[in-house]
Amino acid sequence: MGPGSPDLLSRRAEKAIENADAIVGGKRHVDDVETSGKDVYVLTKDLDGAIEFIKGRKNGAKVAVLVSGDPGFYSFLPYLKKHLPARSIKVIPGLSSLQYMFASIGLEWQDAYLGSVHGRFGDIIALYNSHKKVALLTDRSSSPVTMAEILCENGYGDAILIVGENLSYDNERIVRATAAQIRNMSFENLSVVVILHE
């Protein structure tokens, strides 16, 4: 589904959704597509329920599973592959929030470390000291503010962080500041952080 805005949905993905008999996705994504005449399952933390819904469709039914960003980067795809035959899954790539972020700030990213702190927190200091650019997807427990605090506590308060929240939506906000400044701000749970070691 890309970073969020339906404007960034690829034509190939649009066609897959149009031709689907059923839709599985988070509420935000389901609300952004036409679902009339289709069975719909709104994703929650009950991922097994989603699998049962998919398996419960009649043979030959096409199910579009809507995920944020690109399905090959920290997404629902590994879980689907674990529970469904690989031959039954067709992956349609989307624009990742990292791609969108780097384009928005006009910065190349072939030399960046790319990762996610969803549900875990890697060693930010080691990443910062090993790479000129680090780009991470955040979550509620691993927020941009938490990263900034860790950097400050380890003597890197002057590190530059660029935080993108609500990327591609009308309320998009991109902030560039030092770790010392970022630690006193607040951001949405699902953000993208680019840390520059300048």
C-alpha positions in Angstrom: 0.0 0.0 0.0 3.0 2.3 0.2 3.6 4.8 3.0 -0.1 5.6 3.4 -1.6 8.0 0.8 -3.7 6.2 -1.8 -2.1 8.5 -4.4 1.1 6.4 -4.0 -0.6 3.1 -4.6 0.8 1.4 -7.7 -1.5 0.7 -10.6 -0.6 -3.0 -10.3 -1.7 -3.0 -6.6 -4.9 -1.1 -7.6 -5.8 -3.8 -10.1 -5.2 -6.6 -7.6 -7.5 -4.9 -5.1 -10.2 -4.3 -7.8 -10.0 -8.0 -8.8 -10.0 -9.4 -5.3 -13.0 -11.3 -3.9 -11.9 -10.4 -0.3 -9.8 -7.8 1.5 -7.6 -8.3 4.6 -5.9 -5.2 6.1 -5.7 -2.7 8.9 -8.6 -0.4 9.3 -6.7 2.6 7.8 -6.0 0.6 4.6 -9.4 -1.0 4.3 -11.0 2.5 4.6 -8.8 3.7 1.7 -10.0 1.2 -0.9 -13.3 0.2 -2.5 -14.7 -2.9 -0.7 -18.3 -3.1 -1.9 -19.1 -6.6 -2.9 -16.0 -8.0 -1.2 -15.6 -10.0 2.1 -13.5 -7.9 4.5 -11.4 -8.8 7.5 -9.9 -5.9 9.5 -6.6 -6.9 10.9 -6.0 -6.7 14.7 -3.4 -8.4 16.8 -5.2 -11.7 16.1 -3.1 -12.7 13.1 -4.3 -16.3 13.3 -7.8 -15.0 12.7 -6.7 -13.4 9.5 -5.1 -16.7 8.4 -8.4 -18.5 9.2 -10.3 -15.9 7.2 -8.0 -16.4 4.2 -8.2 -20.2 4.4 -12.0 -20.0 4.7 -12.4 -18.4 1.3 -13.7 -20.7 -1.4 -11.2 -22.3 -3.8 -10.1 -19.9 -6.4 -11.1 -16.8 -4.4 -8.6 -14.0 -4.6 -7.7 -12.3 -1.3 -5.9 -9.0 -1.3 -3.8 -8.6 1.9 -3.0 -4.9 2.4 0.1 -3.9 4.2 2.0 -0.7 4.7 5.1 0.2 2.8 6.8 -2.6 0.9 5.7 -6.2 1.9 9.3 -7.4 1.7 10.6 -5.0 4.5 9.5 -5.8 8.0 6.0 -6.7 7.0 3.3 -9.4 7.3 4.8 -11.5 4.5 6.9 -13.9 6.6 3.8 -14.7 8.7 1.7 -15.4 5.5 4.4 -17.6 4.1 4.6 -19.5 7.3 0.9 -20.4 7.2 0.0 -20.5 3.5 1.5 -22.3 0.6 4.1 -20.2 -1.1 2.7 -20.9 -4.5 -0.6 -19.2 -3.5 1.1 -15.9 -2.6 1.8 -13.2 -5.2 3.7 -10.3 -3.8 3.2 -6.8 -5.3 5.9 -4.3 -4.1 5.0 -0.9 -2.8 6.8 2.3 -2.0 8.4 1.9 1.4 8.3 4.7 3.9 12.1 4.7 3.9 12.1 5.4 0.1 9.5 8.2 0.6 11.4 9.7 3.5 14.8 9.8 1.7 13.1 11.3 -1.4 11.3 13.9 0.8 14.6 15.1 2.4 16.4 14.9 -0.9 19.1 12.5 0.4 20.5 9.4 -1.3 20.3 6.2 0.7 22.4 3.6 -1.0 25.0 4.1 1.8 22.5 4.0 4.6 21.9 1.2 7.2 18.2 0.3 7.0 16.3 -1.4 9.8 13.4 -1.4 12.1 13.0 -1.2 15.9 9.4 -2.5 15.8 9.2 -4.6 18.9 12.9 -4.5 19.7 15.6 -1.9 20.2 19.0 -2.5 18.5 22.2 -0.9 19.7 21.7 2.6 18.4 25.1 3.7 19.5 26.8 0.9 17.6 24.8 1.7 14.5 25.6 5.4 14.8 29.3 4.7 15.2 29.3 2.3 12.2 27.3 4.2 9.6 27.1 7.7 8.3 23.4 7.3 7.8 21.0 5.1 9.8 17.3 4.9 8.9 14.9 3.1 11.2 11.2 2.4 11.5 9.9 3.2 15.0 7.1 2.1 17.2 5.5 3.0 20.5 8.2 1.5 22.7 11.1 2.5 20.4 10.3 6.1 19.6 12.4 8.9 18.1 12.5 10.5 21.5 13.8 7.3 23.1 16.6 7.1 20.4 17.5 10.7 21.0 17.7 10.1 24.8 20.0 7.2 24.3 22.2 9.2 22.0 22.3 12.1 24.5 23.1 9.8 27.4 26.1 8.5 25.5 27.5 11.9 24.6 26.0 12.3 21.2 23.5 15.1 21.8 24.7 16.9 18.7 23.8 13.9 16.4 21.4 15.0 13.7 18.1 13.2 13.6 15.5 13.7 10.9 12.1 12.4 11.9 9.2 11.8 9.5 5.7 11.2 10.9 2.4 10.6 9.0 4.4 10.4 5.8 2.4 11.0 2.7 -0.7 12.2 4.6 -2.0 15.7 4.8 -0.7 16.0 8.4 2.9 14.9 7.4 5.6 16.4 9.5 9.4 16.2 8.9 11.6 17.6 11.6 15.4 17.9 11.4 17.1 18.7 14.8 19.8 17.5 17.1 19.3 14.6 19.5 19.3 17.1 22.4 16.4 18.9 20.8 14.4 15.8 19.6 14.4 14.4 23.2 12.1 17.2 24.2 9.6 16.7 21.4 6.8 14.3 20.7 6.0 12.2 17.6 3.6 9.6 16.3 4.4 6.0 17.3 5.0 4.9 13.7 7.6 7.3 12.4 10.8 7.0 10.3 14.1 8.3 11.8 17.2 9.1 9.8 20.3 9.6 12.0 23.2 11.4 10.4 26.7 11.0 11.6 28.1 14.1 10.2 
